Amino acid sequence: MADMKSPSQTRLVLAQFLFAHGIDIEALYKALGAELAECDAEAVSHMAGIIDGVTMATQKIKAHGLDNWTRG
């Protein structure tokens, strides 16, 4: 069995993937067919927090590089 990643590790890998392939989070949602208007408010709020974290990590990777993104 492969190493299981924590939710935060999974989000970091996702941020790295999105950055590497030039995909923004909105494009990911569209590709997945996610329609936030049809979700309940609690789910949307939770996802907004995750999106913010992934977006911030992606911006830091872009600005500081994959190896140094946590330093900036």
Number of C-alpha atoms within 10 A of each C-alpha: 3 4 5 8 10 9 10 12 11 12 18 17 15 16 24 18 13 18 21 13 8 11 12 14 18 11 12 12 12 10 9 9 9 12 9 12 8 8 11 9 11 9 10 14 12 10 13 12 11 15 16 12 16 23 19 13 22 25 15 19 20 14 12 13 14 15 8 11 15 11 8 9
